[in-house]
Amino acid sequence: MGGAERNARKKKQQNLQAAKAVAAARGSNDDRTKVLIGVVAVVVLAAAVIGGVVLSKNSGGEPTLTPVAGKTVTTAPSTRDGGVVVVGEESAEVTVDVYEDFLCPFCGEFERTYGDQIKEQLDAGTVRVRYHTLPMLNSYSSPEGYSTDSANAALCAADEGKFPAYHESLYAQQPEEGDAGYTKQELIKLGTDLGITGDAFASCVNGDEHVAEAQQELADAKSTPHLQVDRNGQKGFRGTPSISVGDRVLDVNDENWLKNLVGSTG
């Protein structure tokens, strides 16, 4: 590994660690102080992204939602199971649960840091991933509701067999907390640009077809014992992203977490 690549990896790790620290401070509460901390963190993280897509109104106007370019999306099969999308072979050695929100900047940093590694393992058939789409940060977009709209749209894309590409596209061009998220019309156009045809997808997005299932996933996450942490004497959901195998929450600050996970089953 060259020096430039090592430095890039180190920087990504630092970004992810900073993001997780802010996420822990914010928790699941929506008070104004924590909102401010989250917005500042997004600005810092966006400026530090290496090799990612930086979206800034100061550097080109409003972000445009388009299919990911120059990247190979996983070829692993994907299916929707309620508010969860399962990607990977049934015979995979390890099943990883990823709890995420498409507005969450820390989820975006996780995707930029580990997305390619996860994709390699999915294609190799060694890992299966259960993506839990949580509408957790509705009040962090203006107007409110992008977390719900994007979660629903991603589940609709899963019905059409386009979840991996849709998932990557939403994170590659992620709106910032506090700004407007993409509209339903823009979310529908992304699906069309990814090759989804017919009226079912648009009807699914406009009709909020999977919103109840996404909301149930959030409720389940908030009551799942191993996903809880203690904050000032009160238990609460640890937040997004949370990554687990079974009832064991993984420490993704360790850059070798995925390699170690797969190696431990060999």
C-alpha positions as CSV (number, residue, x, y, z in Angstrom):
1,M,0.0,0.0,0.0
2,G,1.4,3.4,-1.0
3,G,1.9,6.4,1.3
4,A,-0.9,8.3,-0.4
5,E,-3.4,5.5,0.1
6,R,-2.3,5.0,3.7
7,N,-2.9,8.7,4.4
8,A,-6.3,8.6,2.7
9,R,-7.3,5.7,4.8
10,K,-6.1,7.4,8.0
11,K,-8.0,10.5,7.1
12,K,-11.2,8.5,6.5
13,Q,-10.8,6.8,9.9
14,Q,-10.4,10.2,11.6
15,N,-13.5,11.5,9.9
16,L,-15.5,8.4,10.9
17,Q,-14.3,8.6,14.5
18,A,-15.2,12.3,14.7
19,A,-18.6,11.6,13.2
20,K,-19.3,8.8,15.8
21,A,-18.2,11.1,18.6
22,V,-20.7,13.7,17.5
23,A,-23.4,11.1,17.0
24,A,-22.9,9.8,20.5
25,A,-23.2,13.4,21.8
26,R,-26.3,14.0,19.9
27,G,-28.0,10.7,20.7
28,S,-31.6,10.5,19.7
29,N,-32.7,13.8,21.1
30,D,-33.6,16.8,18.9
31,D,-32.6,19.7,21.1
32,R,-31.2,22.8,19.4
33,T,-27.7,22.6,20.8
34,K,-27.2,19.1,19.5
35,V,-28.6,20.1,16.1
36,L,-26.0,22.9,15.9
37,I,-23.3,20.4,16.8
38,G,-24.5,18.0,14.1
39,V,-24.5,20.8,11.4
40,V,-21.0,21.9,12.3
41,A,-19.8,18.3,12.1
42,V,-21.3,17.9,8.7
43,V,-19.4,21.0,7.4
44,V,-16.1,19.7,8.8
45,L,-16.6,16.2,7.5
46,A,-17.7,17.3,4.0
47,A,-14.6,19.5,3.7
48,A,-12.4,16.5,4.7
49,V,-13.8,13.8,2.4
50,I,-11.2,12.2,0.2
51,G,-12.4,10.8,-3.1
52,G,-16.1,11.4,-2.2
53,V,-18.6,13.7,-3.7
54,V,-18.7,17.0,-1.8
55,L,-22.0,18.8,-2.1
56,S,-22.0,22.5,-1.4
57,K,-24.3,25.3,-2.4
58,N,-21.2,27.6,-2.5
59,S,-19.5,25.4,-5.1
60,G,-22.1,24.8,-7.7
61,G,-25.6,25.5,-6.5
62,E,-28.2,22.9,-5.5
63,P,-27.0,19.2,-5.5
64,T,-28.4,17.2,-8.3
65,L,-29.6,13.6,-7.7
66,T,-28.2,11.3,-10.4
67,P,-27.1,7.7,-10.6
68,V,-23.6,7.0,-9.3
69,A,-21.0,7.3,-12.0
70,G,-17.7,5.4,-12.4
71,K,-18.6,2.8,-9.8
72,T,-19.5,-0.8,-10.0
73,V,-22.5,-1.7,-7.9
74,T,-22.6,-5.1,-6.3
75,T,-24.0,-7.9,-8.3
76,A,-25.2,-9.8,-5.2
77,P,-28.9,-10.5,-5.0
78,S,-31.2,-8.3,-3.0
79,T,-34.7,-8.7,-1.5
80,R,-36.9,-6.6,0.6
81,D,-38.2,-8.0,3.9
82,G,-40.6,-5.4,5.4
83,G,-38.4,-2.3,6.2
84,V,-35.2,-4.3,5.8
85,V,-33.3,-4.9,2.5
86,V,-31.2,-8.1,2.5
87,V,-28.3,-8.0,0.1
88,G,-26.0,-11.0,-0.5
89,E,-26.1,-14.7,-0.9
90,E,-28.0,-16.9,1.6
91,S,-24.9,-19.1,1.9
92,A,-22.8,-16.2,3.1
93,E,-20.6,-16.9,6.2
94,V,-21.6,-13.8,8.0
95,T,-24.7,-11.7,8.2
96,V,-24.2,-8.0,9.2
97,D,-27.0,-5.7,10.2
98,V,-26.6,-2.0,9.2
99,Y,-28.9,0.5,10.8
100,E,-28.9,3.7,8.8
101,D,-30.7,6.9,7.9
102,F,-30.1,8.5,4.4
103,L,-29.8,11.9,6.0
104,C,-27.3,10.9,8.6
105,P,-23.9,12.3,7.8
106,F,-22.2,9.7,9.8
107,C,-23.9,7.0,7.7
108,G,-22.6,8.8,4.7
109,E,-19.1,8.7,6.1
110,F,-19.4,5.0,6.9
111,E,-20.5,4.4,3.3
112,R,-17.5,6.3,1.9
113,T,-15.1,4.6,4.3
114,Y,-16.3,1.0,4.0
115,G,-18.7,0.8,1.1
116,D,-16.1,-0.6,-1.3
117,Q,-14.9,-3.2,1.2
118,I,-18.5,-4.3,1.9
119,K,-19.2,-4.5,-1.8
120,E,-16.1,-6.8,-2.4
121,Q,-17.3,-9.2,0.3
122,L,-20.9,-9.1,-1.1
123,D,-19.6,-10.0,-4.5
124,A,-17.4,-12.7,-3.1
125,G,-20.4,-14.3,-1.3
126,T,-18.8,-14.1,2.1
127,V,-21.0,-11.5,3.7
128,R,-24.7,-10.8,3.6
129,V,-26.0,-7.4,4.7
130,R,-29.3,-6.5,6.2
131,Y,-29.9,-2.8,5.7
132,H,-32.4,-1.3,8.1
133,T,-33.8,1.9,6.7
134,L,-34.7,4.1,9.6
135,P,-36.6,7.4,9.3
136,M,-34.9,8.7,12.4
137,L,-33.9,12.3,11.4
138,N,-37.1,13.7,10.0
139,S,-36.8,17.0,12.0
140,Y,-33.2,17.6,10.7
141,S,-34.3,18.5,7.1
142,S,-36.1,21.6,6.0
143,P,-38.9,21.0,5.2
144,E,-39.1,18.0,7.5
145,G,-39.6,14.5,6.3
146,Y,-36.6,13.6,4.1
147,S,-35.6,10.7,6.2
148,T,-39.0,9.1,5.7
149,D,-39.2,9.9,2.0
150,S,-35.8,8.5,1.2
151,A,-36.3,5.4,3.3
152,N,-39.6,4.7,1.6
153,A,-38.1,5.4,-1.9
154,A,-35.2,3.0,-1.2
155,L,-37.6,0.3,-0.2
156,C,-39.6,1.0,-3.3
157,A,-36.4,0.7,-5.3
158,A,-35.7,-2.7,-3.6
159,D,-39.1,-3.9,-5.0
160,E,-37.7,-3.1,-8.4
161,G,-34.4,-4.9,-7.9
162,K,-32.4,-1.6,-7.8
163,F,-31.7,-1.1,-4.1
164,P,-27.8,-1.3,-4.3
165,A,-27.5,1.3,-7.0
166,Y,-30.2,3.5,-5.4
167,H,-28.5,3.2,-2.0
168,E,-25.1,4.2,-3.4
169,S,-26.6,7.1,-5.3
170,L,-28.4,8.6,-2.2
171,Y,-25.2,8.5,-0.2
172,A,-22.9,9.8,-3.0
173,Q,-25.1,12.9,-3.3
174,Q,-26.3,13.2,0.3
175,P,-28.1,16.4,1.4
176,E,-26.8,18.2,4.5
177,E,-28.7,18.2,7.7
178,G,-30.7,21.4,8.0
179,D,-31.1,21.7,4.3
180,A,-33.9,20.6,2.1
181,G,-33.7,16.9,1.1
182,Y,-34.7,15.6,-2.3
183,T,-38.4,15.8,-3.2
184,K,-40.4,12.8,-4.1
185,Q,-40.3,13.8,-7.7
186,E,-36.5,13.8,-7.6
187,L,-36.4,10.4,-5.8
188,I,-38.7,9.0,-8.5
189,K,-36.5,10.5,-11.3
190,L,-33.4,8.8,-9.7
191,G,-35.2,5.4,-10.0
192,T,-36.1,6.1,-13.6
193,D,-32.5,7.1,-14.4
194,L,-31.4,3.8,-12.9
195,G,-33.6,1.9,-15.3
196,I,-36.9,1.4,-13.3
197,T,-39.8,1.4,-15.7
198,G,-43.5,1.3,-15.3
199,D,-45.7,3.2,-12.9
200,A,-45.4,1.0,-9.8
201,F,-42.2,2.7,-8.5
202,A,-43.7,6.2,-8.8
203,S,-46.9,5.1,-7.2
204,C,-44.9,3.4,-4.3
205,V,-43.0,6.6,-3.7
206,N,-45.9,9.0,-4.0
207,G,-48.2,6.7,-2.0
208,D,-45.8,6.2,0.9
209,E,-46.2,2.5,0.5
210,H,-43.5,1.4,2.8
211,V,-43.5,4.2,5.3
212,A,-45.2,2.1,8.0
213,E,-42.6,-0.6,7.6
214,A,-39.7,1.8,7.9
215,Q,-41.3,3.4,11.0
216,Q,-41.6,-0.1,12.5
217,E,-37.9,-0.7,11.9
218,L,-37.1,2.4,13.9
219,A,-39.5,1.4,16.7
220,D,-37.8,-2.1,16.8
221,A,-34.3,-0.6,16.8
222,K,-35.3,1.6,19.8
223,S,-36.4,-1.5,21.7
224,T,-33.7,-3.9,20.7
225,P,-31.6,-4.5,23.9
226,H,-28.2,-4.7,22.3
227,L,-28.7,-1.5,20.4
228,Q,-29.3,0.5,23.5
229,V,-26.7,2.7,25.3
230,D,-26.8,4.5,28.6
231,R,-27.0,8.3,28.5
232,N,-27.1,10.2,31.7
233,G,-28.8,7.2,33.4
234,Q,-31.3,6.6,30.7
235,K,-31.3,3.9,28.1
236,G,-31.8,4.8,24.5
237,F,-31.1,3.8,20.9
238,R,-27.4,4.2,20.1
239,G,-28.2,6.0,16.8
240,T,-27.1,5.6,13.2
241,P,-25.0,4.1,11.9
242,S,-25.1,1.0,14.1
243,I,-23.5,-2.1,12.8
244,S,-24.0,-5.5,14.4
245,V,-23.6,-9.2,14.0
246,G,-26.3,-11.1,15.9
247,D,-26.5,-9.3,19.3
248,R,-22.9,-8.0,19.1
249,V,-22.4,-4.3,18.1
250,L,-19.2,-3.9,16.1
251,D,-16.6,-1.2,16.6
252,V,-16.1,0.2,13.1
253,N,-13.4,2.6,14.3
254,D,-11.1,-0.4,13.8
255,E,-10.4,-0.2,10.1
256,N,-9.9,-4.0,10.0
257,W,-13.4,-4.8,11.5
258,L,-14.7,-6.4,8.3
259,K,-11.5,-8.3,7.4
260,N,-11.4,-9.6,11.0
261,L,-15.1,-10.5,10.9
262,V,-14.7,-12.6,7.7
263,G,-11.4,-14.1,8.8
264,S,-12.9,-15.3,12.1
265,T,-15.3,-17.6,10.2
266,G,-12.6,-19.2,8.1
